[in-house]
Amino acid sequence: MMDNKDLEAEIHPLKNEDKKSQENPGNLPRNEDNLKSKPVPSRLSRCRTVAFFLSLFICLFVVFVLSFIIPCPDRPSSQGTWKLDYNNAGFSTPCAFVVAVSGANGSVLWERPVAQDVALVKCAMPQTLDSEEVSSACIVVGRAGSFTAVSFFTGETLWSHPSSFSGNVSILSPLLQVPDIDGDGDGTPDLLILAQEGQEVSGALYSGSTGYQIGHRGSLGVDGDGVALLHVTRTGAQYILLPCASALCGFSVKSLYERITGRDGHFKEDPYWENMLNHSVHSRLLHRLGAVRYLMNIPGKAGQDLLLVTSEACVLLDGQDLEPRWTLGEVQVLRKPILGHYKPDTLAVVIENGTSIDRQILLLDISTGSILWSQPLPSLPGGPPSTSLMTADHRSAFFFWGLHDLVSTNEMDPPDVQHSLYMFHPTLPGILLELANVSANIVAFDAVLFEPSRHAAYVLLTGPASSDVPGLVSVTKHKVQDLVPGSRVIHLGEGSSDSNQAIRDRFSRLRYRSEM
């Protein structure tokens, strides 16, 4: 039990404290000194606080006012449609010109002559902000021996040198970009040109940053008859593949460098591929393929695979051991396949099987080769190529050219035939949208993305049917979204209960994204 003193202290604590104070009077002055020593807010500190907030307010006010006084830089207005005409022009004039045109409004950014007889032109868009030289240049190879790099942005000459190729050669490669072979350390890819003169295939290497030839032009010891391809194996070794006499030939970048320069090259070689080449004849990796028409690198789960199109079949090869993953036989593919996405984030390949009234569009699953979608779509031989644009739902919108009416091409003269541009999206597998009809001779076509996620358009180059006859050459741009309201809805079969206007609205709401 508590005694009386403890109980009284618990009931009257303040009274107890007063009693302690009276018992210890010496402690009081010390506590008063502590209270007196505590700092008292001064008028100076309050003035500093006011000055700080006042200066902050003035700064914000000045920024706000200047944002209205200083105008933002002008952004070129984007036009949905524009057309650029060149009267009395042709595609085989004595002097060829390169022209850069604004995709926004069709204005000419720069224009310049490049060569008297052009054998090859390749322009590369910059991939990063720091890209320079080859990655943002147009490379022009003339048959008279000129080799020139032109700035993609200004049209100015970056470098110009004579090439080692004569006028009667056939260029086999679309200017392959190989690793930085010349050792200048700038990281700019160097350039490889393969050409065929008679039965001999030779190659020449050029510095991507200066244009000077590396080593000498050398024979590759193969009888190539198609477009070359730079392929990377699972080990990171680079090999150049080339169709040759119903076979597939190959050689490493390392061996090419050593053959041309006579020096040891610090490049990788794949042991598996070297073993195949050592047991082959004339560098043939695959035999008895038939006529090889197209060869493409395909992104795979573990690296690059190879799509091989021959006169007899379409085959997907494993990018390391070259074993077939799947084969689509009994096809007649006369145009290079394109890639797209039928299912979200699942790669598909578009095959154009047959020609004329027998032409059929096939969309194949790239992993299995199974047919995802097929549609007969007659066309004239040599018609514009197909293309695709990725949409925001991680699928692709596909663009195909065909005849305006499904009639036999024998019933009308080619000059009277109208080419029709059709749009297809996998979310509406039973619908084709006819966007445009063109009666002029189409030389080139592509669908491009001018503004990320929104502004998809197609660009068309038309001109004389004969390259030797001058005539009207036109470059035209049409925004896809502007063409949809006036398009014709084509039902491929039963199954769609939506009205034509509802279908157009769904196509109008499509948004596009850049390939990653």
SEPAMI-796280 format. One record per residue (C-alpha): residue in one letter; x, y, z. Coordinates in nm, 4 decimals. Layout:
# SEPAMI-796280
<A <X Y Z>> ...
END
This chain:
# SEPAMI-796280
<M <0.0000 0.0000 0.0000>> <M <0.1064 0.3574 -0.0645>> <D <0.1933 0.5740 0.2319>> <N <0.0171 0.9048 0.2855>> <K <0.2951 1.1175 0.1276>> <D <0.2970 0.9228 -0.1977>> <L <-0.0796 0.9303 -0.2218>> <E <-0.0876 1.3056 -0.1675>> <A <0.1845 1.3568 -0.4348>> <E <-0.0188 1.1576 -0.6899>> <I <-0.3391 1.3502 -0.6180>> <H <-0.1793 1.7012 -0.6045>> <P <0.1285 1.6946 -0.8343>> <L <0.1453 2.0707 -0.8796>> <K <0.1303 2.1298 -0.5137>> <N <0.4125 1.8850 -0.4700>> <E <0.6262 2.0668 -0.7267>> <D <0.5698 2.3995 -0.5505>> <K <0.6839 2.2462 -0.2262>> <K <1.0033 2.1216 -0.3960>> <S <1.0685 2.4662 -0.5295>> <Q <1.0411 2.6165 -0.1859>> <E <1.2773 2.3535 -0.0521>> <N <1.5342 2.4316 -0.3300>> <P <1.5246 2.8066 -0.3790>> <G <1.8699 2.8022 -0.5401>> <N <1.7429 2.6430 -0.8572>> <L <1.5016 2.9223 -0.9450>> <P <1.7505 3.1858 -1.0657>> <R <1.9182 2.9279 -1.2891>> <N <1.5856 2.8450 -1.4621>> <E <1.5119 3.2142 -1.5045>> <D <1.8526 3.2605 -1.6661>> <N <1.7721 2.9781 -1.9090>> <L <1.4476 3.1450 -2.0079>> <K <1.6197 3.4773 -2.0588>> <S <1.8914 3.3121 -2.2726>> <K <1.6422 3.1720 -2.5294>> <P <1.6659 3.3659 -2.8626>> <V <1.3834 3.6006 -2.9437>> <P <1.2849 3.6339 -3.3130>> <S <1.4358 3.9546 -3.4426>> <R <1.2913 4.2026 -3.6898>> <L <1.5898 4.1391 -3.9214>> <S <1.5025 3.7699 -3.9702>> <R <1.1442 3.8600 -4.0542>> <C <1.2670 4.1097 -4.3111>> <R <1.4883 3.8445 -4.4707>> <T <1.1912 3.6084 -4.5059>> <V <0.9800 3.8777 -4.6695>> <A <1.2639 3.9675 -4.9074>> <F <1.3087 3.6028 -5.0108>> <F <0.9439 3.5494 -5.1007>> <L <0.9272 3.8864 -5.2735>> <S <1.2273 3.8056 -5.4943>> <L <1.0801 3.4626 -5.5737>> <F <0.7531 3.6233 -5.6802>> <I <0.9364 3.8746 -5.9021>> <C <1.1323 3.5952 -6.0754>> <L <0.8180 3.3955 -6.1453>> <F <0.6436 3.7052 -6.2764>> <V <0.9316 3.7844 -6.5143>> <V <0.9364 3.4273 -6.6482>> <F <0.5608 3.4383 -6.7012>> <V <0.5776 3.7681 -6.8907>> <L <0.8736 3.6650 -7.1070>> <S <0.6954 3.3444 -7.2075>> <F <0.4446 3.5626 -7.3936>> <I <0.6949 3.8144 -7.5304>> <I <0.9477 3.5655 -7.6786>> <P <0.7763 3.3618 -7.9533>> <C <0.8260 2.9868 -7.9808>> <P <1.0174 2.8652 -8.2866>> <D <0.8001 2.8134 -8.5902>> <R <0.7056 2.4547 -8.6577>> <P <0.6389 2.3695 -9.0200>> <S <0.2688 2.3204 -9.0783>> <S <0.1822 1.9601 -9.1579>> <Q <-0.0361 1.9191 -9.4640>> <G <-0.2420 1.6060 -9.5106>> <T <-0.1866 1.6103 -9.8871>> <W <0.0731 1.7679 -10.1124>> <K <0.2136 1.7080 -10.4607>> <L <0.5461 1.7998 -10.6178>> <D <0.5722 1.7903 -10.9994>> <Y <0.8752 1.7800 -11.2295>> <N <0.7748 1.8499 -11.5878>> <N <0.9566 1.6935 -11.8818>> <A <1.1723 1.4795 -11.6506>> <G <1.2843 1.1174 -11.6824>> <F <1.4595 0.8378 -11.4962>> <S <1.7580 0.7938 -11.7297>> <T <1.8625 1.1507 -11.8039>> <P <2.2341 1.2225 -11.8602>> <C <2.2596 1.3742 -11.5141>> <A <2.0785 1.2397 -11.2079>> <F <1.9591 1.4649 -10.9246>> <V <1.8966 1.3897 -10.5585>> <V <1.6184 1.5927 -10.3956>> <A <1.5235 1.6122 -10.0262>> <V <1.1592 1.7050 -9.9673>> <S <0.9860 1.8000 -9.6414>> <G <0.7342 1.5353 -9.5420>> <A <0.5267 1.8008 -9.3649>> <N <0.4446 2.0281 -9.6589>> <G <0.6345 1.9071 -9.9654>> <S <0.8779 2.1980 -9.9766>> <V <1.2179 2.1253 -10.1321>> <L <1.4868 2.1234 -9.8629>> <W <1.7798 2.0808 -10.1013>> <E <1.8475 1.9623 -10.4539>> <R <2.1708 1.8783 -10.6303>> <P <2.3145 1.6765 -10.9219>> <V <2.5086 1.3676 -10.8183>> <A <2.6236 1.1576 -11.1141>> <Q <2.5879 1.1165 -11.4879>> <D <2.4873 0.7502 -11.4727>> <V <2.3795 0.6212 -11.1330>> <A <2.4350 0.2546 -11.0482>> <L <2.3301 0.2672 -10.6827>> <V <2.1762 0.5175 -10.4402>> <K <2.1206 0.4450 -10.0722>> <C <2.0098 0.6970 -9.8100>> <A <2.0162 0.6187 -9.4381>> <M <1.8113 0.8026 -9.1759>> <P <1.9954 0.8942 -8.8536>> <Q <1.9170 0.6511 -8.5731>> <T <2.0412 0.8615 -8.2785>> <L <2.1083 1.2274 -8.2113>> <D <2.4827 1.1661 -8.2319>> <S <2.4650 0.9871 -8.5669>> <E <2.6850 1.1369 -8.8344>> <E <2.8525 1.0504 -9.1630>> <V <2.7122 0.7300 -9.3162>> <S <2.4213 0.6991 -9.0713>> <S <2.2814 1.0328 -9.1962>> <A <2.4001 1.0390 -9.5561>> <C <2.3087 0.9387 -9.9086>> <I <2.5695 0.7236 -10.0819>> <V <2.5760 0.7480 -10.4627>> <V <2.7722 0.5096 -10.6838>> <G <2.8079 0.6124 -11.0467>> <R <2.8806 0.3736 -11.3320>> <A <3.1471 0.6124 -11.4578>> <G <3.3518 0.5472 -11.1452>> <S <3.2267 0.8093 -10.8985>> <F <3.1644 0.7322 -10.5324>> <T <3.0062 1.0147 -10.3295>> <A <2.8530 1.0708 -9.9866>> <V <2.5984 1.3525 -9.9540>> <S <2.4759 1.4966 -9.6242>> <F <2.1211 1.3872 -9.5547>> <F <2.0361 1.7223 -9.3933>> <T <2.2058 1.9791 -9.6181>> <G <2.2924 1.8061 -9.9457>> <E <2.6566 1.9048 -9.9097>> <T <2.9264 1.6646 -10.0237>> <L <3.0826 1.4803 -9.7302>> <W <3.3397 1.3094 -9.9493>> <S <3.3850 1.2086 -10.3113>> <H <3.6329 0.9650 -10.4644>> <P <3.6661 0.7539 -10.7772>> <S <3.5511 0.3956 -10.7340>> <S <3.7260 0.0844 -10.8591>> <F <3.4217 -0.0422 -11.0518>> <S <3.3872 0.0065 -11.4261>> <G <3.0687 0.0904 -11.6106>> <N <2.9837 -0.2649 -11.7181>> <V <2.9591 -0.4202 -11.3711>> <S <2.6387 -0.5309 -11.1992>> <I <2.6060 -0.4214 -10.8360>> <L <2.5033 -0.7226 -10.6249>> <S <2.4823 -0.5664 -10.2790>> <P <2.2707 -0.2729 -10.1618>> <L <2.5790 -0.1170 -9.9975>> <L <2.6359 -0.3418 -9.6966>> <Q <2.7401 -0.1684 -9.3736>> <V <3.0035 -0.3774 -9.1975>> <P <3.1834 -0.3161 -8.8640>> <D <3.4402 -0.0369 -8.8318>> <I <3.7102 -0.2192 -9.0298>> <D <3.9460 0.0687 -9.1066>> <G <4.0332 0.1053 -8.7371>> <D <3.9896 0.4816 -8.7196>> <G <3.7998 0.4365 -8.3945>> <D <3.5076 0.6633 -8.4826>> <G <3.2581 0.3746 -8.4775>> <T <3.1223 0.4612 -8.8222>> <P <3.0324 0.1430 -9.0159>> <D <3.2397 0.0851 -9.3256>> <L <3.0946 0.0077 -9.6663>> <L <3.1147 -0.3084 -9.8724>> <I <3.0197 -0.3181 -10.2395>> <L <2.9902 -0.6507 -10.4187>> <A <2.9780 -0.6479 -10.7969>> <Q <2.9703 -0.9015 -11.0757>> <E <3.1680 -0.8577 -11.3963>> <G <3.1256 -1.1533 -11.6271>> <Q <3.1293 -1.4650 -11.4081>> <E <3.3506 -1.3103 -11.1401>> <V <3.2205 -1.1628 -10.8146>> <S <3.4514 -0.9133 -10.6486>> <G <3.4281 -0.6907 -10.3460>> <A <3.5691 -0.3575 -10.2338>> <L <3.5736 -0.2008 -9.8879>> <Y <3.5493 0.1716 -9.8214>> <S <3.5831 0.3768 -9.5047>> <G <3.2451 0.5027 -9.3929>> <S <3.3889 0.8238 -9.2510>> <T <3.6261 0.9254 -9.5331>> <G <3.5220 0.7226 -9.8374>> <Y <3.8756 0.6022 -9.9063>> <Q <3.9168 0.2460 -10.0262>> <I <4.0506 -0.0025 -9.7716>> <G <4.3021 -0.2365 -9.9279>> <H <4.2346 -0.3403 -10.2872>> <R <3.9447 -0.4820 -10.4815>> <G <3.9549 -0.8603 -10.4609>> <S <3.7795 -1.1608 -10.6091>> <L <3.5618 -1.3637 -10.3731>> <G <3.5921 -1.6884 -10.5656>> <V <3.2144 -1.7394 -10.6038>> <D <2.9731 -1.6988 -10.8926>> <G <2.7052 -1.5016 -10.7127>> <D <2.3816 -1.4122 -10.8884>> <G <2.1734 -1.2307 -10.6284>> <V <2.1659 -0.9670 -10.3573>> <A <2.4122 -1.0189 -10.0704>> <L <2.3147 -1.0140 -9.7029>> <L <2.5152 -0.9475 -9.3843>> <H <2.4220 -1.2094 -9.1238>> <V <2.5248 -1.2345 -8.7562>> <T <2.5479 -1.5811 -8.5988>> <R <2.4629 -1.6689 -8.2388>> <T <2.8269 -1.6131 -8.1384>> <G <2.8283 -1.2590 -8.2809>> <A <3.0383 -1.3423 -8.5878>> <Q <2.9536 -1.1587 -8.9116>> <Y <2.9148 -1.3518 -9.2362>> <I <2.8207 -1.2328 -9.5835>> <L <2.5694 -1.4577 -9.7593>> <L <2.5241 -1.4579 -10.1348>> <P <2.3011 -1.6662 -10.3666>> <C <2.5171 -1.8519 -10.6170>> <A <2.4085 -2.1026 -10.8827>> <S <2.1114 -2.2628 -10.6996>> <A <2.3072 -2.2613 -10.3750>> <L <2.3833 -2.0327 -10.0823>> <C <2.7443 -1.9179 -10.0508>> <G <2.9043 -1.7492 -9.7521>> <F <3.2291 -1.6082 -9.6175>> <S <3.3245 -1.4307 -9.2975>> <V <3.3972 -1.0601 -9.2710>> <K <3.7305 -1.1607 -9.1147>> <S <3.8365 -1.3645 -9.4193>> <L <3.7180 -1.0874 -9.6533>> <Y <3.9260 -0.8294 -9.4684>> <E <4.2358 -1.0476 -9.4705>> <R <4.1919 -1.1248 -9.8415>> <I <4.1560 -0.7592 -9.9403>> <T <4.4100 -0.5975 -9.7071>> <G <4.6608 -0.8786 -9.6455>> <R <4.6453 -0.8023 -9.2722>> <D <4.5060 -0.9941 -8.9792>> <G <4.1547 -0.8830 -8.8911>> <H <4.0392 -0.8646 -8.5303>> <F <3.6965 -1.0080 -8.6033>> <K <3.5064 -1.3078 -8.4774>> <E <3.4629 -1.6321 -8.6644>> <D <3.2010 -1.8896 -8.5723>> <P <3.3547 -2.2394 -8.5261>> <Y <3.0374 -2.4102 -8.6457>> <W <3.0211 -2.2014 -8.9634>> <E <3.3923 -2.2387 -9.0292>> <N <3.3523 -2.6152 -9.0076>> <M <3.0698 -2.6012 -9.2634>> <L <3.2762 -2.3858 -9.4980>> <N <3.5833 -2.6088 -9.4638>> <H <3.3781 -2.9093 -9.5743>> <S <3.2111 -2.7265 -9.8621>> <V <3.3077 -2.6614 -10.2225>> <H <3.3390 -2.3000 -10.3406>> <S <3.2050 -2.1691 -10.0063>> <R <2.8619 -2.3275 -10.0614>> <L <2.6681 -2.3618 -9.7356>> <L <2.3469 -2.5033 -9.8857>> <H <2.2989 -2.6912 -10.2138>> <R <2.0170 -2.7708 -10.4582>> <L <1.7932 -2.4851 -10.3496>> <G <1.6683 -2.3811 -10.6904>> <A <1.6901 -2.0187 -10.7971>> <V <1.7328 -1.8082 -10.4825>> <R <1.5201 -1.4969 -10.5242>> <Y <1.5236 -1.3346 -10.1816>> <L <1.7214 -1.3689 -9.8598>> <M <1.6177 -1.1872 -9.5406>> <N <1.7277 -1.1661 -9.1776>> <I <1.4354 -1.2369 -8.9425>> <P <1.4450 -1.1466 -8.5698>> <G <1.4312 -1.4646 -8.3611>> <K <1.4185 -1.5476 -7.9925>> <A <1.7901 -1.6287 -7.9719>> <G <1.9195 -1.4096 -8.2561>> <Q <1.8742 -1.3738 -8.6304>> <D <1.7074 -1.6404 -8.8426>> <L <1.7057 -1.6528 -9.2229>> <L <1.4065 -1.6420 -9.4574>> <L <1.4975 -1.7983 -9.7902>> <V <1.2671 -1.7588 -10.0920>> <T <1.3465 -1.9767 -10.3909>> <S <1.1707 -2.0683 -10.7124>> <E <1.0338 -2.3778 -10.5390>> <A <0.9574 -2.2869 -10.1763>> <C <0.9706 -2.0379 -9.8927>> <V <1.1833 -2.1639 -9.6024>> <L <1.2709 -2.0266 -9.2589>> <L <1.6203 -2.1405 -9.1588>> <D <1.7691 -2.1446 -8.8113>> <G <2.0220 -1.8628 -8.8030>> <Q <2.2933 -2.0796 -8.6454>> <D <2.2802 -2.4304 -8.7920>> <L <2.0819 -2.3390 -9.1105>> <E <1.8330 -2.6202 -9.0439>> <P <1.4764 -2.5581 -9.1737>> <R <1.2238 -2.4502 -8.9119>> <W <0.9335 -2.4665 -9.1575>> <T <0.8799 -2.4860 -9.5322>> <L <0.5980 -2.3533 -9.7475>> <G <0.6173 -2.5384 -10.0765>> <E <0.4578 -2.4952 -10.4179>> <V <0.4618 -2.1177 -10.4117>> <Q <0.5561 -1.8652 -10.6758>> <V <0.6963 -1.5631 -10.4926>> <L <0.8235 -1.2938 -10.7261>> <R <0.8390 -1.0089 -10.4753>> <K <1.0372 -0.9636 -10.1551>> <P <0.8267 -1.0534 -9.8475>> <I <0.7516 -0.7900 -9.5835>> <L <0.7182 -0.8210 -9.2065>> <G <0.4370 -0.7089 -8.9782>> <H <0.2327 -0.8119 -8.6751>> <Y <-0.0954 -1.0001 -8.7190>> <K <-0.1226 -1.0819 -8.3482>> <P <-0.0001 -0.8411 -8.0766>> <D <0.3810 -0.8441 -8.0628>> <T <0.3903 -1.1618 -8.2763>> <L <0.5868 -1.1305 -8.5980>> <A <0.4255 -1.2348 -8.9266>> <V <0.5515 -1.2365 -9.2841>> <V <0.3508 -1.1305 -9.5901>> <I <0.3974 -1.3490 -9.8981>> <E <0.2617 -1.2542 -10.2407>> <N <0.1987 -1.5881 -10.4088>> <G <0.1437 -1.5817 -10.7845>> <T <0.0980 -1.2949 -11.0275>> <S <-0.1726 -1.1270 -11.2333>> <I <-0.5228 -1.2635 -11.1692>> <D <-0.3768 -1.5592 -10.9747>> <R <-0.2062 -1.3419 -10.7128>> <Q <-0.2828 -1.4266 -10.3517>> <I <-0.1809 -1.2475 -10.0312>> <L <-0.0674 -1.4809 -9.7505>> <L <0.0097 -1.3793 -9.3907>> <L <0.2215 -1.6457 -9.2205>> <D <0.3084 -1.6931 -8.8546>> <I <0.6859 -1.6495 -8.8582>> <S <0.7430 -1.9042 -8.5807>> <T <0.5403 -2.1913 -8.7332>> <G <0.4764 -2.1008 -9.0964>> <S <0.1010 -2.1509 -9.0519>> <I <-0.1312 -1.9330 -9.2615>> <L <-0.3004 -1.6652 -9.0493>> <W <-0.4909 -1.4907 -9.3305>> <S <-0.5179 -1.5263 -9.7071>> <Q <-0.6953 -1.3318 -9.9768>> <P <-0.6924 -1.3406 -10.3587>> <L <-0.5971 -0.9957 -10.4881>> <P <-0.5287 -0.9702 -10.8640>> <S <-0.2675 -0.7254 -10.9857>> <L <-0.0534 -0.6429 -11.2861>> <P <0.3049 -0.7710 -11.3024>> <G <0.5483 -0.5155 -11.1675>> <G <0.2874 -0.3411 -10.9533>> <P <0.3772 -0.1458 -10.6388>> <P <0.5062 -0.3419 -10.3372>> <S <0.3116 -0.4029 -10.0166>> <T <0.4082 -0.2498 -9.6835>> <S <0.2968 -0.2282 -9.3194>> <L <0.2853 0.0158 -9.0274>> <M <0.2702 -0.0856 -8.6621>> <T <-0.0376 0.0348 -8.4718>> <A <-0.0777 0.1274 -8.1063>> <D <-0.2348 -0.2105 -8.0222>> <H <0.0959 -0.3805 -8.1193>> <R <-0.0513 -0.5164 -8.4412>> <S <0.0133 -0.3819 -8.7915>> <A <-0.1893 -0.2094 -9.0588>> <F <-0.1094 -0.3644 -9.3987>> <F <-0.1251 -0.1863 -9.7337>> <F <-0.1679 -0.3825 -10.0572>> <W <-0.2022 -0.2721 -10.4192>> <G <-0.4362 -0.4521 -10.6557>> <L <-0.6688 -0.4013 -10.9502>> <H <-0.9684 -0.1743 -10.9016>> <D <-1.2103 -0.4390 -11.0254>> <L <-1.1649 -0.8140 -11.0097>> <V <-1.1519 -0.8668 -11.3872>> <S <-0.9097 -1.0457 -11.6129>> <T <-0.6083 -0.8364 -11.7089>> <N <-0.6497 -0.9667 -12.0655>> <E <-0.9748 -0.7722 -12.1021>> <M <-0.8144 -0.4300 -12.0817>> <D <-0.4988 -0.2559 -12.1898>> <P <-0.2440 -0.1884 -11.9114>> <P <-0.2590 0.1925 -11.9626>> <D <-0.6318 0.1832 -11.8816>> <V <-0.5901 -0.0161 -11.5606>> <Q <-0.6343 0.1583 -11.2273>> <H <-0.4236 0.0469 -10.9343>> <S <-0.6153 0.0467 -10.6060>> <L <-0.4608 0.0819 -10.2614>> <Y <-0.6188 -0.1440 -9.9994>> <M <-0.5792 -0.1241 -9.6233>> <F <-0.6153 -0.4228 -9.3902>> <H <-0.6061 -0.4528 -9.0104>> <P <-0.6138 -0.7876 -8.8238>> <T <-0.8947 -0.6733 -8.5908>> <L <-1.1253 -0.6764 -8.8970>> <P <-1.0119 -0.9876 -9.0871>> <G <-1.3164 -0.9836 -9.3154>> <I <-1.2715 -0.6246 -9.4359>> <L <-1.0561 -0.4465 -9.6913>> <L <-1.0661 -0.0689 -9.7158>> <E <-1.0072 0.0750 -10.0624>> <L <-0.8270 0.4035 -9.9942>> <A <-0.7270 0.5327 -10.3388>> <N <-0.7253 0.4626 -10.7122>> <V <-0.4276 0.5607 -10.9281>> <S <-0.4120 0.5398 -11.3072>> <A <-0.0587 0.6821 -11.3471>> <N <0.2464 0.4591 -11.3721>> <I <0.3659 0.3941 -11.0141>> <V <0.7443 0.3899 -10.9815>> <A <0.7814 0.3724 -10.6021>> <F <0.5535 0.3554 -10.2976>> <D <0.5899 0.3471 -9.9211>> <A <0.3805 0.4029 -9.6093>> <V <0.5605 0.6075 -9.3445>> <L <0.5047 0.7557 -9.0001>> <F <0.5668 1.1309 -9.0006>> <E <0.4501 1.2020 -8.6444>> <P <0.4749 0.9325 -8.3760>> <S <0.1399 0.7743 -8.2771>> <R <-0.0691 0.9853 -8.5166>> <H <0.0386 1.0977 -8.8629>> <A <0.0612 0.7951 -9.0924>> <A <0.0793 0.8702 -9.4647>> <Y <0.1765 0.7096 -9.7918>> <V <0.4167 0.8600 -10.0443>> <L <0.3896 0.7859 -10.4134>> <L <0.6345 0.8425 -10.6977>> <T <0.4789 0.8327 -11.0461>> <G <0.6342 0.8936 -11.3848>> <P <0.6716 0.7757 -11.7438>> <A <0.6360 0.4041 -11.8083>> <S <0.9537 0.4093 -12.0180>> <S <1.2680 0.5416 -11.8521>> <D <1.3965 0.6631 -12.1871>> <V <1.1026 0.8954 -12.2556>> <P <1.0785 1.2255 -12.0628>> <G <0.7466 1.3082 -11.8999>> <L <0.5733 1.4256 -11.5833>> <V <0.7347 1.2940 -11.2637>> <S <0.5334 1.3523 -10.9451>> <V <0.5862 1.2930 -10.5736>> <T <0.2598 1.2811 -10.3765>> <K <0.1787 1.2444 -10.0085>> <H <-0.1601 1.1467 -9.8658>> <K <-0.2459 1.1237 -9.4974>> <V <-0.4108 0.7872 -9.4337>> <Q <-0.6620 0.9196 -9.1827>> <D <-0.7903 1.1771 -9.4330>> <L <-0.8592 0.9050 -9.6902>> <V <-1.0615 0.6787 -9.4622>> <P <-1.3935 0.8793 -9.4602>> <G <-1.4225 0.8596 -9.8397>> <S <-1.2968 0.5014 -9.8727>> <R <-1.4878 0.2037 -10.0075>> <V <-1.5577 -0.0812 -9.7636>> <I <-1.5126 -0.4255 -9.9180>> <H <-1.6621 -0.7219 -9.7315>> <L <-1.4623 -1.0371 -9.7937>> <G <-1.7254 -1.2672 -9.6513>> <E <-1.9982 -1.3012 -9.3939>> <G <-1.9419 -1.2225 -9.0302>> <S <-1.9256 -0.8436 -8.9932>> <S <-2.2474 -0.6939 -8.8585>> <D <-2.1126 -0.3376 -8.8383>> <S <-2.2272 -0.0750 -9.0831>> <N <-1.9830 0.0616 -9.3383>> <Q <-1.9647 0.3903 -9.1511>> <A <-1.8901 0.2126 -8.8219>> <I <-1.6091 0.0238 -8.9962>> <R <-1.4637 0.3493 -9.1327>> <D <-1.4807 0.4985 -8.7840>> <R <-1.2791 0.2058 -8.6460>> <F <-1.0096 0.2586 -8.9090>> <S <-1.0101 0.6338 -8.8377>> <R <-0.9455 0.5698 -8.4692>> <L <-0.6310 0.3676 -8.5398>> <R <-0.3168 0.5154 -8.3897>> <Y <0.0319 0.4271 -8.5051>> <R <0.3638 0.3756 -8.3319>> <S <0.7253 0.3503 -8.4359>> <E <0.8976 0.0156 -8.4563>> <M <1.1119 -0.0466 -8.1475>> 
END
